[in-house]
Amino acid sequence: MCGCGEPSWGWGLCAPSPILLLSLLLSAAPFGLLGEETRQVSLEAVPGWPGPPQNLLHIRAVGANSTLHYVWSSLGLPAVLLVATNTPHSFLSVNWSRLLSPEPDEGLMVLPKDSIQFSSALVFTRLFEFDSTNVSDVTAKLPGKPYPPYSLAEFSWNNITDSLDPATLSATFRGRPIHDLTKAFVNGSLSFRVQAFSTSGRPIQPPRLLHTADTCQLEVVLTGASPRGNCSLFGLEVATLSQGPDCPSVQEQRSIDDEYAPAVFQLDQLLWGSLPSGFVQWRPVAFSQKQRGRESALPCQVSPLHPTLAYSLPQSPIVQAYFGSQTNFCAFNLTFGASTGPGYWDQYYLS
């Protein structure tokens, strides 16, 4: 059950340095372009701006007949562009002056345009916090009474070049609120660790999603942030491009095999439009320890995708630069943990 004694810094009032971890596996390619035997994979912070470094990260996976581009950024708020082309010669073009202007349309492009087979984007917009002891409003279908959310557009982020590691094809965006009036993030941060792969395989630790040179993996980590209640649950709002009038679909795949993620028999997958398409997949589980054992596994719930016409989302400069300003979005929420069972109130640590 949720409960603890003397308060201290952390996620739970008795959690000194918790971590919440979620792994997502992204693929930008239409399935017809997946599966090339070899790809030359590179990762670089995009150069060219004469002022302070801007957090723009480009992953390029070149095959014999196609190229996959992942463009990550914390400009405005964390986001990624996913682009697949049918040529090994496509490249990223950045007009920094336009990208950093109030109207960044066409400030970022993948060329040649006629080689593009698929493109979409994910934008990480808000960090939610819920009081899981207050579920009086059952009609809202929320895990508890919501506290005011943290807008990721109002976070400051580290210099991506400080964490870039070409050897492991990884880099980490780490941020905290610019105006932290409640001092919740004095000892805390929200991180997005991005990693590409030159070969196929699985990580050592759960959830052990299968990766290839076609894919890119994201780990979301919240650590050390002080909660606003004894039994806070956290969630992440994710927005993506709508496909005409419809939102992308989330499919659940169930299996009797839990070899790679003990006690987790489900794989969720976000699909853009009809096949062939790109995808994002994840196992609906988070962990309350870095070791990610079964005893520290926490459930992860996903809400249905919904259009964002009823409210406005913060703008991502790279998404607006690539797709233009007249873009419709759909959003869904990922919520981690439950008011009972494993959690930071059990082990003073949540990952």
C-alpha positions in Angstrom: 0.0 0.0 0.0 1.0 3.6 -0.5 2.4 5.2 2.6 5.6 6.4 4.2 7.0 8.2 7.2 9.1 11.4 7.4 9.2 13.5 4.3 12.4 14.0 2.3 13.4 15.0 -1.2 12.3 12.6 -3.9 9.4 11.4 -5.9 7.6 9.8 -2.9 7.8 11.8 0.2 10.2 9.2 1.5 12.1 8.6 -1.7 15.5 10.2 -1.8 16.4 9.7 -5.4 13.8 7.9 -7.5 14.0 7.1 -11.2 11.2 6.4 -13.6 12.3 4.6 -16.8 10.4 3.9 -20.0 11.9 2.4 -23.1 10.5 3.1 -26.5 11.7 1.7 -29.8 11.2 3.8 -32.9 11.4 3.0 -36.5 11.1 5.6 -39.2 10.9 3.3 -42.2 8.0 1.9 -44.1 8.2 -1.8 -43.6 9.2 -2.3 -47.2 12.4 -0.4 -46.5 13.2 -2.4 -43.3 15.5 -5.3 -43.1 18.5 -4.3 -45.2 21.4 -6.6 -44.3 23.8 -3.7 -43.4 23.5 0.0 -42.7 26.2 2.5 -41.9 24.8 4.3 -38.8 26.1 7.6 -37.6 25.2 10.0 -34.9 26.2 13.7 -34.7 25.2 17.0 -33.2 24.3 19.1 -36.2 26.9 21.9 -36.5 26.8 25.3 -38.2 25.2 27.7 -35.8 27.8 30.4 -34.9 26.3 31.1 -31.4 25.9 28.7 -28.4 25.4 25.1 -29.5 21.8 24.2 -30.3 20.5 20.8 -29.3 19.9 19.2 -32.7 20.9 15.6 -33.0 21.0 13.7 -36.3 21.0 9.9 -36.6 21.5 8.6 -40.2 21.3 5.0 -41.1 22.4 4.4 -44.7 21.6 1.2 -46.6 22.3 0.0 -50.1 19.0 1.5 -51.4 17.6 3.6 -48.6 18.4 6.0 -45.7 16.6 6.4 -42.4 16.9 9.8 -40.7 16.1 10.5 -37.0 16.3 14.2 -36.0 16.1 14.8 -32.3 15.9 18.2 -30.6 15.0 19.9 -27.4 14.5 23.3 -29.2 11.2 24.4 -27.8 10.5 21.0 -26.3 11.7 17.4 -26.9 10.8 16.1 -30.3 11.9 13.7 -33.0 11.4 13.6 -36.8 11.3 10.2 -38.4 12.1 10.2 -42.2 12.7 7.4 -44.6 14.0 7.8 -48.1 14.5 5.4 -51.0 18.1 6.5 -51.8 21.4 6.1 -49.9 22.3 9.7 -50.9 19.6 11.7 -49.0 20.8 14.3 -46.5 19.6 16.7 -43.8 19.6 20.4 -44.7 19.3 23.0 -41.9 18.9 26.8 -42.3 19.7 27.9 -38.8 18.5 31.4 -39.2 15.1 30.3 -40.3 14.9 27.4 -37.9 15.5 29.7 -34.9 13.2 32.4 -36.1 9.5 32.8 -35.0 8.5 31.3 -38.4 10.8 28.3 -38.9 8.9 26.8 -41.9 11.3 25.1 -44.3 14.2 25.7 -41.9 14.9 22.0 -41.8 14.5 19.6 -44.7 15.5 16.1 -45.9 16.7 16.2 -49.5 15.9 15.3 -52.2 12.2 15.7 -51.4 11.1 13.2 -54.0 13.0 10.4 -52.4 10.9 10.6 -49.1 8.8 7.5 -48.6 7.6 8.2 -45.1 7.8 11.0 -42.5 6.2 11.7 -39.1 7.1 13.1 -35.7 6.7 12.6 -32.0 6.6 15.6 -29.6 6.9 15.2 -25.8 4.8 18.0 -24.4 3.9 17.7 -20.7 4.9 15.8 -17.6 1.8 14.9 -15.6 1.5 14.2 -11.9 -1.6 12.7 -10.2 -2.6 12.2 -6.6 -3.5 8.5 -6.7 -5.3 8.7 -3.3 -7.9 11.0 -4.8 -9.9 9.2 -7.5 -13.3 10.8 -6.8 -13.7 12.0 -10.4 -14.0 8.5 -11.9 -15.7 9.9 -15.0 -12.4 11.5 -16.0 -10.7 8.1 -16.3 -7.6 9.5 -14.7 -5.4 7.6 -12.2 -6.0 10.3 -9.6 -6.6 14.0 -9.1 -4.2 15.9 -11.4 -1.8 18.5 -10.2 -0.9 21.3 -12.6 1.3 19.7 -15.3 4.8 20.6 -16.1 5.1 22.0 -19.6 8.3 20.7 -21.3 8.4 23.9 -23.3 9.3 25.6 -20.1 12.3 23.4 -19.3 16.0 24.2 -19.8 18.1 21.5 -21.3 21.8 20.5 -21.1 24.2 20.9 -24.0 23.8 17.7 -26.0 27.4 17.6 -27.0 28.4 16.9 -23.4 26.7 13.5 -23.4 27.2 12.5 -27.0 29.0 9.2 -27.4 29.7 8.1 -31.0 31.1 4.8 -29.7 27.7 3.7 -28.3 25.7 5.9 -30.8 24.0 7.6 -27.8 23.2 11.0 -26.3 21.1 12.3 -23.5 18.9 15.4 -23.3 18.5 16.3 -19.6 16.3 19.1 -18.4 14.5 20.8 -15.5 11.9 23.6 -15.2 13.2 27.1 -15.9 10.9 28.5 -13.2 10.9 25.9 -10.5 8.9 27.9 -7.9 8.2 24.8 -5.7 11.8 23.7 -5.8 10.6 20.2 -6.9 13.5 19.8 -9.3 16.3 21.1 -7.1 17.7 17.5 -7.0 15.8 16.2 -10.0 15.8 16.1 -13.8 13.9 14.6 -16.7 16.1 12.8 -19.2 15.6 11.5 -22.8 18.4 9.1 -23.7 18.6 8.3 -27.4 20.5 5.4 -28.9 21.0 4.0 -32.3 22.4 0.6 -33.3 24.6 -0.7 -36.0 23.6 -4.4 -35.5 20.6 -6.4 -34.3 20.2 -7.4 -30.7 18.5 -6.9 -27.3 19.6 -4.9 -24.3 20.8 -6.9 -21.2 18.1 -5.5 -19.0 14.3 -5.6 -19.4 12.2 -4.8 -21.3 14.7 -6.0 -23.9 13.0 -4.7 -27.0 14.6 -6.1 -30.2 16.5 -3.5 -32.0 18.2 -3.4 -35.4 20.1 -0.9 -37.5 16.7 0.3 -38.7 15.6 1.4 -35.3 16.3 4.0 -32.6 15.6 3.6 -28.9 14.5 6.2 -26.4 14.7 5.8 -22.6 12.8 8.4 -20.5 14.1 8.8 -17.0 12.7 11.0 -14.2 15.0 11.1 -11.2 15.1 13.0 -7.9 12.1 15.2 -8.4 10.1 16.0 -5.3 6.4 15.1 -5.6 3.4 17.2 -4.6 1.7 14.3 -2.7 2.4 11.2 -0.7 1.3 8.8 -3.5 2.0 10.6 -6.7 1.9 8.9 -10.1 3.5 10.4 -13.1 2.7 10.4 -16.8 4.0 11.8 -20.1 1.9 13.4 -22.8 3.1 12.4 -26.3 1.8 14.1 -29.5 2.1 12.9 -33.1 0.9 14.0 -36.5 -2.7 13.0 -37.4 -3.3 11.1 -40.6 -6.0 13.3 -42.3 -9.1 13.3 -40.1 -8.0 10.2 -38.2 -5.4 9.6 -35.4 -2.8 6.9 -35.7 -3.7 3.6 -34.1 -2.2 1.8 -31.1 -2.2 -2.0 -31.4 -1.7 -4.5 -28.6 0.2 -7.7 -29.2 -0.1 -10.4 -26.6 2.0 -13.5 -26.1 2.4 -16.4 -23.7 6.1 -15.8 -23.8 7.7 -13.4 -21.2 11.3 -14.5 -21.8 12.6 -11.0 -22.4 10.4 -9.1 -19.9 9.4 -11.3 -17.0 5.7 -11.1 -16.2 5.0 -8.8 -19.2 3.0 -10.5 -21.9 2.1 -7.5 -24.0 3.8 -5.3 -26.6 2.1 -2.0 -27.6 2.7 -0.5 -31.0 1.8 2.9 -32.5 1.2 2.8 -36.2 0.9 5.8 -38.6 -1.7 5.1 -41.2 -2.0 1.9 -43.2 0.9 -0.3 -44.0 3.6 0.3 -45.0 4.3 2.7 -42.3 6.6 3.6 -39.5 6.0 2.5 -35.9 6.8 3.1 -32.2 6.7 0.2 -29.9 7.0 -0.4 -26.1 6.3 -2.9 -23.4 3.7 -1.4 -20.9 6.1 -1.6 -18.0 8.3 0.8 -16.0 10.7 -0.1 -13.1 11.4 1.0 -9.6 15.1 -0.1 -9.6 17.9 0.4 -12.1 18.3 -3.3 -12.2 14.8 -3.6 -13.6 13.8 -6.9 -12.0 10.4 -8.4 -11.8 10.0 -7.2 -8.2 10.4 -3.6 -9.3 8.1 -3.7 -12.4 5.3 -1.1 -12.5 2.3 -1.1 -14.9 2.2 1.4 -17.7 -1.2 2.6 -19.0 -1.8 4.2 -22.4 -4.8 6.4 -23.1 -6.6 6.4 -26.4 -5.2 8.8 -29.0 -7.3 11.9 -29.4 -7.2 15.0 -31.6 -5.8 18.1 -29.9 -8.3 20.5 -31.4 -9.8 21.3 -28.0 -6.5 22.8 -26.8 -3.3 24.1 -28.3 0.0 22.3 -28.0 3.3 24.0 -27.6 5.1 24.3 -30.9 8.2 22.3 -31.8 10.4 24.3 -34.1 11.8 21.3 -35.9 8.3 19.8 -36.5 7.0 23.2 -37.8 10.2 23.7 -39.9 9.7 20.3 -41.6 5.9 20.0 -41.9 4.8 23.6 -41.8 2.5 25.4 -39.3 -0.8 24.0 -40.6 -0.4 20.6 -38.9 -3.0 18.7 -36.9 -1.9 16.6 -34.0 -3.2 13.7 -31.9 -2.0 13.0 -28.4 -1.9 10.2 -25.9 -0.8 9.8 -22.3 1.5 7.2 -20.8 1.0 6.8 -17.0 3.3 4.8 -14.8 2.6 2.8 -11.6 -0.5 2.3 -9.5 -1.7 3.4 -6.1 -0.9 -0.1 -4.7 1.8 -2.6 -5.3 5.5 -1.9 -6.1 6.5 1.7 -6.1 8.7 4.3 -4.6 6.8 4.1 -1.3 8.0 0.5 -1.0 11.7 0.8 -1.8 12.3 4.6 -1.7 13.4 4.4 -5.3 11.5 4.5 -8.5 12.9 3.9 -12.0 
